[in-house]
Amino acid sequence: MIEEEGLMQLNEQALKQLFSEARTHKAWQAKEVPDNLLKEVYDLAKMGPTSANCLPMRILFVKSSLAKERLKPFLDAGNVEKTMAAPVTAIMAYDIHFYERMDELYPMVDAKSWFVGNEKFAQKTAFQNSTLQAAYFILAARACGLDCGPMSGFDTAKVDEEFFKNTSWRSNFLINFGYGDSAKLHPRLPRLNFDEVAKVI
């Protein structure tokens, strides 16, 4: 890493692993992802900022064959094969009652009162911040040497019924994790340039 005036810039190899050479994988090596590695990834991802430290993301790691079979009927056809082959599929979810932990997570003020009785605001906050946290999770997984395959393409209502019935968790999207088979990657799709998407005013 390069250090200058107290700030550290990641070296080129680290930036390649996190961004420029990282890919969305659809084919997987038959290599297990241990539970302790998933915990290590989470322990990195949880440090990313959320509004008022609300931390609404919840995760269900689907690893066993039995659990995969429960998930399979709710996947779009194009997502079945890669999900069944992935060592781990994470249902990235959020807790609509996340604010029940606000006294602990943001004790400076009565933040819980912002959300109690305001379901629309709580839902928006949970969805936005859990999506942000899931992005941190992808980067943390890459930093820990895992490949990722995030995707939508599933029936959220049926997944919630199957896995989160009678809870306050709601599914957002899925991420397959493991060690990707780079030989089966397609060429990288284009990205938009800075001047096409950004303005400085």
ROZA-405124 format. One record per residue: residue number from 1; x, y, z of N, C-alpha, C, O in turn. Coordinates in steps of 0.001 Angstrom, whole numbers, always signed. Layout:
<rs>
<r NUM,<X,Y,Z>,<X,Y,Z>,<X,Y,Z>,<X,Y,Z>>
...
</rs>
This chain:
<rs>
<r 1,<+831,-1198,+0>,<+0,+0,+0>,<+864,+1246,+0>,<+1984,+1235,+512>>
<r 2,<+351,+2303,-565>,<+1047,+3572,-634>,<+489,+4476,+449>,<-724,+4661,+542>>
<r 3,<+1371,+5043,+1271>,<+921,+5892,+2365>,<+1401,+7313,+2127>,<+2566,+7542,+1802>>
<r 4,<+497,+8258,+2291>,<+849,+9660,+2110>,<-40,+10512,+3009>,<-1265,+10477,+2898>>
<r 5,<+597,+11284,+3909>,<-102,+12184,+4806>,<-1219,+11474,+5590>,<-2317,+12006,+5755>>
<r 6,<-909,+10262,+6064>,<-1855,+9546,+6903>,<-2893,+8723,+6159>,<-3582,+7912,+6778>>
<r 7,<-3027,+8903,+4859>,<-3976,+8129,+4071>,<-3237,+7022,+3347>,<-2088,+7190,+2937>>
<r 8,<-3907,+5883,+3193>,<-3279,+4770,+2498>,<-4042,+4471,+1216>,<-5269,+4367,+1218>>
<r 9,<-3318,+4336,+147>,<-3912,+3962,-1132>,<-3569,+2506,-1413>,<-2409,+2105,-1322>>
<r 10,<-4572,+1723,-1754>,<-4320,+316,-2033>,<-3408,+175,-3243>,<-3441,+993,-4162>>
<r 11,<-2599,-867,-3228>,<-1708,-1088,-4360>,<-2495,-1613,-5561>,<-3676,-1939,-5448>>
<r 12,<-1838,-1687,-6686>,<-2502,-2037,-7941>,<-3125,-3427,-7896>,<-4219,-3633,-8422>>
<r 13,<-2441,-4379,-7273>,<-2972,-5735,-7208>,<-4270,-5783,-6413>,<-5216,-6473,-6794>>
<r 14,<-4309,-5044,-5302>,<-5528,-5010,-4493>,<-6677,-4379,-5269>,<-7806,-4866,-5205>>
<r 15,<-6407,-3316,-5993>,<-7452,-2660,-6783>,<-7955,-3571,-7901>,<-9144,-3565,-8219>>
<r 16,<-7066,-4340,-8488>,<-7484,-5307,-9508>,<-8401,-6355,-8907>,<-9421,-6706,-9500>>
<r 17,<-8038,-6864,-7717>,<-8839,-7915,-7086>,<-10225,-7414,-6691>,<-11203,-8156,-6780>>
<r 18,<-10310,-6185,-6264>,<-11586,-5632,-5819>,<-12438,-5107,-6957>,<-13664,-5212,-6915>>
<r 19,<-11789,-4532,-7995>,<-12545,-3814,-9006>,<-12186,-4186,-10446>,<-12976,-4831,-11135>>
<r 20,<-11018,-3788,-10894>,<-10767,-3772,-12339>,<-10685,-5150,-12969>,<-10989,-5297,-14153>>
<r 21,<-10277,-6176,-12204>,<-10226,-7528,-12761>,<-11245,-8460,-12123>,<-11319,-9633,-12490>>
<r 22,<-12025,-7966,-11183>,<-13073,-8788,-10563>,<-14222,-8966,-11551>,<-14545,-8052,-12309>>
<r 23,<-14828,-10133,-11538>,<-15889,-10439,-12482>,<-17088,-11058,-11765>,<-16972,-11580,-10656>>
<r 24,<-18240,-10985,-12428>,<-19425,-11688,-11961>,<-19367,-13115,-12495>,<-19399,-13335,-13706>>
<r 25,<-19281,-14079,-11586>,<-19085,-15474,-11997>,<-20409,-16234,-12052>,<-21318,-16014,-11253>>
<r 26,<-20476,-17140,-13034>,<-21642,-17997,-13211>,<-21275,-19485,-13157>,<-22145,-20340,-12991>>
<r 27,<-19996,-19779,-13297>,<-19511,-21168,-13228>,<-18536,-21274,-12065>,<-17761,-20355,-11800>>
<r 28,<-18587,-22412,-11374>,<-17890,-22522,-10098>,<-17028,-23769,-10008>,<-17384,-24826,-10530>>
<r 29,<-15897,-23633,-9343>,<-15082,-24785,-9001>,<-15745,-25550,-7849>,<-16453,-24969,-7027>>
<r 30,<-15506,-26832,-7809>,<-16058,-27663,-6731>,<-15154,-27541,-5510>,<-14439,-28476,-5150>>
<r 31,<-15200,-26387,-4891>,<-14340,-26072,-3750>,<-15186,-25440,-2660>,<-15875,-24448,-2900>>
<r 32,<-15139,-25999,-1485>,<-16000,-25562,-385>,<-15613,-24177,+116>,<-14441,-23800,+114>>
<r 33,<-16618,-23433,+543>,<-16413,-22165,+1244>,<-16740,-22404,+2715>,<-17907,-22601,+3055>>
<r 34,<-15744,-22390,+3592>,<-16004,-22700,+5000>,<-16801,-21596,+5686>,<-16733,-20430,+5297>>
<r 35,<-17551,-21978,+6706>,<-18383,-21020,+7428>,<-17554,-19908,+8065>,<-17992,-18758,+8118>>
<r 36,<-16347,-20248,+8551>,<-15537,-19218,+9204>,<-15097,-18142,+8223>,<-14856,-17004,+8625>>
<r 37,<-14987,-18485,+6930>,<-14648,-17484,+5925>,<-15837,-16545,+5685>,<-15651,-15343,+5496>>
<r 38,<-17037,-17088,+5693>,<-18229,-16241,+5567>,<-18312,-15264,+6732>,<-18676,-14103,+6546>>
<r 39,<-17976,-15725,+7926>,<-17965,-14836,+9088>,<-16903,-13759,+8930>,<-17136,-12601,+9277>>
<r 40,<-15744,-14129,+8410>,<-14682,-13157,+8182>,<-15134,-12079,+7203>,<-14857,-10896,+7401>>
<r 41,<-15826,-12492,+6152>,<-16349,-11528,+5181>,<-17342,-10582,+5858>,<-17281,-9366,+5678>>
<r 42,<-18257,-11164,+6641>,<-19233,-10313,+7321>,<-18569,-9320,+8268>,<-18970,-8158,+8340>>
<r 43,<-17554,-9781,+8991>,<-16901,-8914,+9961>,<-16213,-7727,+9293>,<-16020,-6691,+9929>>
<r 44,<-15846,-7861,+8033>,<-15351,-6714,+7266>,<-16508,-5846,+6786>,<-16487,-4625,+6943>>
<r 45,<-17510,-6483,+6204>,<-18607,-5736,+5587>,<-19401,-4918,+6601>,<-19915,-3850,+6271>>
<r 46,<-19503,-5411,+7824>,<-20327,-4722,+8826>,<-19766,-3358,+9201>,<-20465,-2547,+9809>>
<r 47,<-18498,-3094,+8842>,<-17876,-1837,+9214>,<-18241,-696,+8272>,<-17950,+461,+8576>>
<r 48,<-18867,-991,+7141>,<-19270,+62,+6212>,<-20379,+924,+6789>,<-21177,+439,+7591>>
<r 49,<-20449,+2199,+6399>,<-21443,+3111,+6971>,<-22865,+2842,+6500>,<-23103,+2472,+5350>>
<r 50,<-23803,+3040,+7423>,<-25231,+3058,+7114>,<-25835,+4246,+7846>,<-25237,+4764,+8789>>
<r 51,<-26999,+4676,+7427>,<-27605,+5851,+8046>,<-27948,+5562,+9501>,<-28647,+4598,+9815>>
<r 52,<-27433,+6428,+10389>,<-27624,+6276,+11832>,<-27208,+4887,+12322>,<-27752,+4373,+13299>>
<r 53,<-26231,+4286,+11625>,<-25725,+2961,+12013>,<-26853,+1939,+12168>,<-26842,+1118,+13085>>
<r 54,<-27829,+2006,+11252>,<-29038,+1181,+11420>,<-28832,-297,+11110>,<-29550,-1139,+11650>>
<r 55,<-27872,-631,+10256>,<-27480,-2026,+10003>,<-28658,-2974,+9769>,<-28824,-3933,+10524>>
<r 56,<-29478,-2732,+8746>,<-30660,-3571,+8546>,<-30415,-4857,+7767>,<-31306,-5703,+7693>>
<r 57,<-29233,-5027,+7186>,<-28979,-6220,+6380>,<-29034,-7480,+7234>,<-28517,-7526,+8350>>
<r 58,<-29675,-8497,+6676>,<-29666,-9835,+7256>,<-29303,-10805,+6129>,<-29569,-10517,+4962>>
<r 59,<-28709,-11930,+6457>,<-28221,-12864,+5435>,<-28594,-14285,+5822>,<-28399,-14704,+6963>>
<r 60,<-29130,-15016,+4862>,<-29312,-16459,+5029>,<-28406,-17149,+4017>,<-28611,-17023,+2809>>
<r 61,<-27407,-17874,+4504>,<-26484,-18599,+3637>,<-27069,-19974,+3332>,<-27277,-20784,+4235>>
<r 62,<-27326,-20223,+2077>,<-27905,-21487,+1628>,<-26755,-22351,+1097>,<-26192,-22069,+39>>
<r 63,<-26415,-23407,+1846>,<-25261,-24230,+1486>,<-25625,-25687,+1221>,<-25108,-26292,+281>>
<r 64,<-26494,-26249,+2028>,<-26768,-27680,+1928>,<-27594,-27990,+679>,<-28286,-27124,+144>>
<r 65,<-27510,-29225,+234>,<-28295,-29655,-927>,<-29789,-29516,-653>,<-30554,-29124,-1534>>
<r 66,<-30195,-29836,+563>,<-31604,-29725,+929>,<-32083,-28282,+854>,<-33162,-28002,+331>>
<r 67,<-31278,-27375,+1377>,<-31653,-25964,+1343>,<-31671,-25437,-89>,<-32537,-24636,-441>>
<r 68,<-30731,-25873,-912>,<-30705,-25461,-2319>,<-31970,-25930,-3042>,<-32520,-25207,-3873>>
<r 69,<-32420,-27127,-2724>,<-33633,-27640,-3356>,<-34864,-26835,-2933>,<-35810,-26686,-3706>>
<r 70,<-34847,-26327,-1723>,<-35949,-25462,-1283>,<-35955,-24141,-2053>,<-37018,-23589,-2339>>
<r 71,<-34789,-23648,-2380>,<-34676,-22384,-3102>,<-34959,-22536,-4596>,<-35499,-21625,-5225>>
<r 72,<-34604,-23662,-5151>,<-34630,-23886,-6595>,<-35951,-23529,-7283>,<-35909,-22895,-8338>>
<r 73,<-37118,-23896,-6750>,<-38368,-23626,-7474>,<-38670,-22137,-7661>,<-39504,-21774,-8490>>
<r 74,<-38006,-21287,-6906>,<-38324,-19865,-6937>,<-37340,-19064,-7788>,<-37441,-17840,-7882>>
<r 75,<-36391,-19762,-8402>,<-35399,-19108,-9248>,<-35896,-18994,-10676>,<-36567,-19896,-11179>>
<r 76,<-35570,-17886,-11333>,<-35803,-17805,-12769>,<-34969,-18882,-13459>,<-33925,-19290,-12950>>
<r 77,<-35436,-19339,-14618>,<-34785,-20468,-15297>,<-33298,-20232,-15530>,<-32489,-21148,-15386>>
<r 78,<-32942,-19014,-15888>,<-31542,-18717,-16189>,<-30630,-18703,-14981>,<-29409,-18662,-15128>>
<r 79,<-31200,-18736,-13794>,<-30394,-18694,-12576>,<-30271,-20046,-11877>,<-29550,-20168,-10887>>
<r 80,<-30966,-21058,-12384>,<-31012,-22332,-11674>,<-29663,-23039,-11688>,<-29140,-23391,-10630>>
<r 81,<-29098,-23250,-12857>,<-27884,-24059,-12966>,<-26727,-23461,-12173>,<-26043,-24176,-11440>>
<r 82,<-26503,-22157,-12314>,<-25369,-21544,-11630>,<-25571,-21501,-10116>,<-24606,-21573,-9355>>
<r 83,<-26823,-21385,-9685>,<-27092,-21359,-8255>,<-26929,-22746,-7645>,<-26384,-22881,-6549>>
<r 84,<-27390,-23763,-8337>,<-27227,-25118,-7827>,<-25754,-25524,-7778>,<-25364,-26343,-6946>>
<r 85,<-24942,-24959,-8656>,<-23522,-25312,-8707>,<-22675,-24509,-7721>,<-21580,-24938,-7357>>
<r 86,<-23164,-23357,-7286>,<-22379,-22494,-6404>,<-22225,-23132,-5021>,<-23179,-23719,-4511>>
<r 87,<-21064,-23030,-4418>,<-20880,-23569,-3073>,<-21799,-22928,-2036>,<-22257,-23593,-1107>>
<r 88,<-22065,-21635,-2199>,<-22923,-20910,-1262>,<-23789,-19937,-2046>,<-23304,-19249,-2944>>
<r 89,<-25059,-19880,-1709>,<-25932,-18826,-2203>,<-26447,-18054,-994>,<-27058,-18623,-90>>
<r 90,<-26193,-16762,-995>,<-26658,-15922,+104>,<-27942,-15219,-300>,<-27997,-14542,-1327>>
<r 91,<-28966,-15385,+509>,<-30164,-14563,+351>,<-29903,-13280,+1134>,<-29948,-13265,+2364>>
<r 92,<-29634,-12218,+409>,<-29363,-10934,+1032>,<-30710,-10295,+1358>,<-31499,-9983,+466>>
<r 93,<-30951,-10110,+2628>,<-32257,-9679,+3094>,<-32123,-8446,+3976>,<-31022,-7954,+4223>>
<r 94,<-33265,-7961,+4444>,<-33269,-6848,+5388>,<-34371,-7084,+6407>,<-35352,-7781,+6148>>
<r 95,<-34179,-6486,+7563>,<-35128,-6626,+8666>,<-35979,-5368,+8725>,<-35464,-4284,+8996>>
<r 96,<-37274,-5500,+8475>,<-38138,-4327,+8475>,<-38318,-3766,+9889>,<-38795,-2644,+10061>>
<r 97,<-37938,-4544,+10888>,<-37973,-4074,+12278>,<-36560,-3819,+12799>,<-36297,-3952,+13994>>
<r 98,<-35655,-3452,+11896>,<-34273,-3167,+12277>,<-34196,-2154,+13417>,<-33268,-2187,+14225>>
<r 99,<-35165,-1267,+13473>,<-35114,-160,+14433>,<-35251,-627,+15885>,<-35014,+149,+16810>>
<r 100,<-35630,-1884,+16084>,<-35692,-2408,+17445>,<-34302,-2472,+18093>,<-34191,-2586,+19314>>
<r 101,<-33249,-2398,+17278>,<-31880,-2412,+17802>,<-31257,-1015,+17869>,<-30084,-881,+18218>>
<r 102,<-32022,+19,+17541>,<-31445,+1359,+17442>,<-30960,+1898,+18785>,<-29996,+2662,+18822>>
<r 103,<-31597,+1522,+19875>,<-31128,+1980,+21182>,<-29698,+1511,+21444>,<-28913,+2193,+22102>>
<r 104,<-29384,+339,+20916>,<-28041,-231,+21061>,<-27078,+339,+20030>,<-25930,+648,+20351>>
<r 105,<-27546,+479,+18787>,<-26667,+836,+17674>,<-26445,+2337,+17527>,<-25420,+2765,+16996>>
<r 106,<-27395,+3135,+17994>,<-27291,+4593,+17863>,<-27838,+5239,+19129>,<-28891,+5876,+19103>>
<r 107,<-27112,+5070,+20247>,<-27661,+5431,+21557>,<-27676,+6930,+21869>,<-28192,+7335,+22910>>
<r 108,<-27120,+7750,+20986>,<-27012,+9178,+21283>,<-28371,+9872,+21352>,<-28542,+10843,+22090>>
<r 109,<-29337,+9368,+20578>,<-30680,+9950,+20541>,<-31694,+8801,+20492>,<-31323,+7634,+20369>>
<r 110,<-32955,+9149,+20590>,<-34022,+8147,+20506>,<-34350,+7891,+19031>,<-35411,+8277,+18541>>
<r 111,<-33413,+7231,+18334>,<-33577,+6996,+16903>,<-34714,+6028,+16608>,<-35321,+6098,+15539>>
<r 112,<-35007,+5141,+17523>,<-36096,+4191,+17321>,<-37410,+4908,+17051>,<-38230,+4429,+16268>>
<r 113,<-37613,+6043,+17690>,<-38871,+6785,+17542>,<-39056,+7344,+16135>,<-40175,+7677,+15743>>
<r 114,<-37974,+7449,+15377>,<-38091,+7926,+13994>,<-38883,+6946,+13137>,<-39505,+7342,+12151>>
<r 115,<-38861,+5668,+13508>,<-39404,+4621,+12646>,<-40679,+3976,+13186>,<-41501,+3492,+12408>>
<r 116,<-40849,+3965,+14477>,<-42042,+3346,+15059>,<-43279,+4104,+14571>,<-43382,+5320,+14737>>
<r 117,<-44212,+3367,+13967>,<-45420,+3981,+13439>,<-45253,+4631,+12085>,<-46197,+5220,+11559>>
<r 118,<-44053,+4534,+11507>,<-43780,+5118,+10188>,<-43244,+4014,+9277>,<-42066,+3988,+8923>>
<r 119,<-44137,+3117,+8916>,<-43745,+1910,+8181>,<-43080,+2232,+6847>,<-42122,+1565,+6457>>
<r 120,<-43573,+3239,+6150>,<-43019,+3586,+4836>,<-41568,+4038,+4967>,<-40718,+3631,+4176>>
<r 121,<-41285,+4864,+5944>,<-39920,+5343,+6164>,<-39010,+4201,+6602>,<-37865,+4109,+6159>>
<r 122,<-39520,+3332,+7470>,<-38725,+2192,+7928>,<-38388,+1256,+6769>,<-37258,+779,+6655>>
<r 123,<-39378,+997,+5907>,<-39157,+125,+4753>,<-38107,+720,+3814>,<-37201,+17,+3365>>
<r 124,<-38229,+1997,+3524>,<-37276,+2659,+2631>,<-35868,+2621,+3223>,<-34900,+2320,+2524>>
<r 125,<-35766,+2924,+4502>,<-34464,+2927,+5164>,<-33846,+1539,+5163>,<-32655,+1384,+4894>>
<r 126,<-34655,+530,+5465>,<-34152,-846,+5499>,<-33683,-1295,+4126>,<-32611,-1887,+3995>>
<r 127,<-34481,-1016,+3101>,<-34130,-1465,+1757>,<-32872,-769,+1239>,<-31958,-1423,+737>>
<r 128,<-32829,+550,+1362>,<-31681,+1287,+845>,<-30394,+894,+1550>,<-29379,+631,+905>>
<r 129,<-30440,+855,+2869>,<-29211,+597,+3616>,<-28774,-856,+3549>,<-27577,-1137,+3596>>
<r 130,<-29716,-1787,+3441>,<-29314,-3187,+3291>,<-28689,-3429,+1920>,<-27779,-4247,+1789>>
<r 131,<-29167,-2728,+909>,<-28557,-2826,-415>,<-27134,-2287,-382>,<-26224,-2877,-964>>
<r 132,<-26948,-1167,+301>,<-25614,-616,+480>,<-24712,-1608,+1204>,<-23569,-1821,+799>>
<r 133,<-25214,-2209,+2263>,<-24420,-3190,+2998>,<-24079,-4414,+2156>,<-22988,-4969,+2277>>
<r 134,<-25006,-4831,+1309>,<-24733,-5980,+444>,<-23607,-5671,-538>,<-22821,-6553,-885>>
<r 135,<-23531,-4418,-983>,<-22416,-4023,-1849>,<-21093,-4099,-1092>,<-20083,-4552,-1631>>
<r 136,<-21111,-3648,+170>,<-19908,-3819,+986>,<-19549,-5297,+1088>,<-18374,-5663,+1056>>
<r 137,<-20573,-6143,+1213>,<-20336,-7572,+1384>,<-19645,-8160,+154>,<-18758,-9003,+282>>
<r 138,<-20046,-7720,-1024>,<-19396,-8187,-2245>,<-17918,-7816,-2243>,<-17064,-8650,-2546>>
<r 139,<-17617,-6569,-1904>,<-16224,-6132,-1882>,<-15430,-6856,-804>,<-14269,-7210,-1013>>
<r 140,<-16058,-7078,+353>,<-15381,-7815,+1413>,<-15093,-9247,+985>,<-14026,-9783,+1285>>
<r 141,<-16039,-9872,+285>,<-15831,-11233,-206>,<-14667,-11283,-1188>,<-13831,-12184,-1122>>
<r 142,<-14614,-10322,-2092>,<-13493,-10265,-3030>,<-12179,-10071,-2289>,<-11171,-10688,-2634>>
<r 143,<-12185,-9210,-1264>,<-10977,-8956,-485>,<-10496,-10220,+218>,<-9301,-10381,+464>>
<r 144,<-11423,-11115,+539>,<-11089,-12375,+1223>,<-10832,-13518,+243>,<-10682,-14668,+656>>
<r 145,<-10781,-13204,-1052>,<-10419,-14207,-2040>,<-11558,-14982,-2648>,<-11332,-15980,-3332>>
<r 146,<-12796,-14539,-2412>,<-13957,-15214,-2989>,<-14427,-14499,-4250>,<-14252,-13290,-4403>>
<r 147,<-15020,-15267,-5139>,<-15704,-14706,-6301>,<-17196,-14615,-5995>,<-17716,-15344,-5150>>
<r 148,<-17878,-13705,-6698>,<-19288,-13440,-6423>,<-20093,-13441,-7711>,<-19585,-13138,-8790>>
<r 149,<-21360,-13789,-7565>,<-22302,-13713,-8674>,<-23622,-13162,-8188>,<-24563,-13926,-7976>>
<r 150,<-23722,-11840,-8002>,<-24994,-11257,-7541>,<-26063,-11336,-8624>,<-25758,-11278,-9815>>
<r 151,<-27314,-11469,-8202>,<-28394,-11591,-9193>,<-29736,-11297,-8544>,<-29935,-11486,-7344>>
<r 152,<-30643,-10829,-9383>,<-32055,-10804,-9016>,<-32657,-12063,-9646>,<-32089,-13144,-9489>>
<r 153,<-33752,-11962,-10330>,<-34248,-13139,-11041>,<-34732,-14254,-10142>,<-34365,-15414,-10333>>
<r 154,<-35568,-13910,-9145>,<-36207,-14923,-8310>,<-37484,-14318,-7746>,<-37674,-13102,-7770>>
<r 155,<-38345,-15172,-7246>,<-39627,-14731,-6708>,<-39442,-14370,-5235>,<-39375,-15249,-4377>>
<r 156,<-39360,-13074,-4952>,<-39076,-12635,-3586>,<-40181,-13040,-2619>,<-39905,-13446,-1490>>
<r 157,<-41424,-12929,-3057>,<-42537,-13254,-2157>,<-42505,-14723,-1750>,<-42733,-15052,-587>>
<r 158,<-42221,-15607,-2709>,<-42193,-17029,-2400>,<-40962,-17412,-1575>,<-41027,-18298,-722>>
<r 159,<-39842,-16736,-1838>,<-38656,-16970,-1003>,<-38919,-16524,+422>,<-38538,-17208,+1371>>
<r 160,<-39567,-15383,+576>,<-39903,-14911,+1925>,<-40843,-15886,+2626>,<-40703,-16138,+3823>>
<r 161,<-41786,-16427,+1889>,<-42733,-17387,+2470>,<-42021,-18668,+2888>,<-42320,-19241,+3936>>
<r 162,<-41074,-19114,+2059>,<-40375,-20368,+2323>,<-39351,-20242,+3452>,<-39242,-21127,+4301>>
<r 163,<-38602,-19137,+3455>,<-37473,-19039,+4374>,<-37693,-18064,+5531>,<-37066,-18211,+6580>>
<r 164,<-38565,-17078,+5362>,<-38690,-16025,+6374>,<-40110,-15876,+6913>,<-40467,-14827,+7450>>
<r 165,<-40904,-16908,+6770>,<-42285,-16840,+7238>,<-42330,-16539,+8730>,<-41560,-17093,+9515>>
<r 166,<-43245,-15652,+9107>,<-43438,-15257,+10504>,<-42209,-14581,+11103>,<-42000,-14621,+12315>>
<r 167,<-41401,-13962,+10250>,<-40276,-13152,+10727>,<-40410,-11758,+10113>,<-41300,-11509,+9300>>
<r 168,<-39523,-10864,+10510>,<-39501,-9516,+9948>,<-38438,-9366,+8866>,<-38133,-8246,+8457>>
<r 169,<-37870,-10474,+8398>,<-36888,-10441,+7313>,<-37597,-10454,+5967>,<-38632,-11099,+5799>>
<r 170,<-37014,-9721,+4999>,<-37522,-9692,+3635>,<-36339,-9803,+2670>,<-35307,-9162,+2873>>
<r 171,<-36489,-10611,+1630>,<-35392,-10819,+684>,<-35214,-9617,-231>,<-36177,-8934,-579>>
<r 172,<-33983,-9376,-610>,<-33627,-8275,-1506>,<-33084,-8843,-2811>,<-33724,-8711,-3854>>
<r 173,<-31910,-9476,-2768>,<-31381,-10167,-3940>,<-30500,-11313,-3491>,<-30310,-11520,-2292>>
<r 174,<-29963,-12057,-4437>,<-29144,-13233,-4153>,<-27708,-12982,-4585>,<-27448,-12228,-5523>>
<r 175,<-26786,-13623,-3887>,<-25383,-13619,-4320>,<-24853,-15043,-4212>,<-24911,-15654,-3145>>
<r 176,<-24341,-15564,-5309>,<-23609,-16822,-5277>,<-22156,-16523,-4911>,<-21570,-15555,-5395>>
<r 177,<-21584,-17368,-4050>,<-20204,-17206,-3614>,<-19435,-18498,-3829>,<-19989,-19596,-3765>>
<r 178,<-18159,-18338,-4084>,<-17292,-19489,-4211>,<-16012,-19100,-4911>,<-15539,-17968,-4808>>
<r 179,<-15462,-20069,-5627>,<-14249,-19858,-6401>,<-14621,-20092,-7859>,<-14839,-21225,-8289>>
<r 180,<-14687,-18999,-8605>,<-15200,-19060,-9964>,<-14285,-19788,-10929>,<-13073,-19874,-10728>>
<r 181,<-14890,-20307,-11975>,<-14151,-20945,-13066>,<-13910,-19881,-14131>,<-14774,-19616,-14967>>
<r 182,<-12731,-19280,-14091>,<-12424,-18155,-14981>,<-12417,-18552,-16452>,<-12618,-17708,-17326>>
<r 183,<-12188,-19830,-16728>,<-12162,-20284,-18114>,<-13528,-20152,-18784>,<-13618,-20158,-20012>>
<r 184,<-14578,-20035,-17997>,<-15926,-19976,-18547>,<-16516,-18559,-18528>,<-17710,-18369,-18757>>
<r 185,<-15666,-17582,-18253>,<-16133,-16198,-18280>,<-16285,-15698,-19707>,<-15492,-16046,-20582>>
<r 186,<-17293,-14890,-19936>,<-17425,-14179,-21198>,<-16554,-12927,-21155>,<-16143,-12500,-20075>>
<r 187,<-16267,-12336,-22311>,<-15538,-11057,-22288>,<-16292,-10026,-21451>,<-17522,-10012,-21415>>
<r 188,<-15538,-9176,-20791>,<-16162,-8158,-19939>,<-17011,-7203,-20768>,<-16604,-6763,-21843>>
<r 189,<-18177,-6894,-20262>,<-19052,-5936,-20929>,<-18554,-4513,-20689>,<-17833,-4267,-19722>>
<r 190,<-18930,-3579,-21555>,<-18408,-2216,-21429>,<-18942,-1493,-20205>,<-19982,-1856,-19654>>
<r 191,<-18226,-480,-19794>,<-18631,+422,-18730>,<-18700,+1840,-19301>,<-18012,+2172,-20266>>
<r 192,<-19531,+2652,-18693>,<-19643,+4040,-19122>,<-18492,+4856,-18556>,<-18024,+4601,-17446>>
<r 193,<-18040,+5836,-19325>,<-16962,+6701,-18889>,<-17470,+7769,-17933>,<-18664,+8066,-17888>>
<r 194,<-16550,+8337,-17174>,<-16883,+9359,-16188>,<-17708,+10496,-16787>,<-18724,+10899,-16222>>
<r 195,<-17262,+11007,-17932>,<-17951,+12161,-18537>,<-19355,+11835,-19005>,<-20159,+12740,-19229>>
<r 196,<-19662,+10552,-19157>,<-21005,+10150,-19587>,<-22005,+10080,-18433>,<-23216,+10104,-18649>>
<r 197,<-21496,+9995,-17228>,<-22405,+9760,-16104>,<-22279,+10785,-14978>,<-23106,+10807,-14066>>
<r 198,<-21263,+11625,-15035>,<-20988,+12492,-13891>,<-20793,+13941,-14342>,<-20320,+14216,-15445>>
<r 199,<-21173,+14850,-13451>,<-20932,+16279,-13621>,<-20343,+16810,-12326>,<-20699,+16356,-11238>>
<r 200,<-19449,+17762,-12447>,<-18886,+18441,-11290>,<-19349,+19885,-11356>,<-19046,+20580,-12326>>
<r 201,<-20076,+20357,-10346>,<-20633,+21714,-10401>,<-20127,+22541,-9209>,<-20482,+23713,-9075>>
</rs>
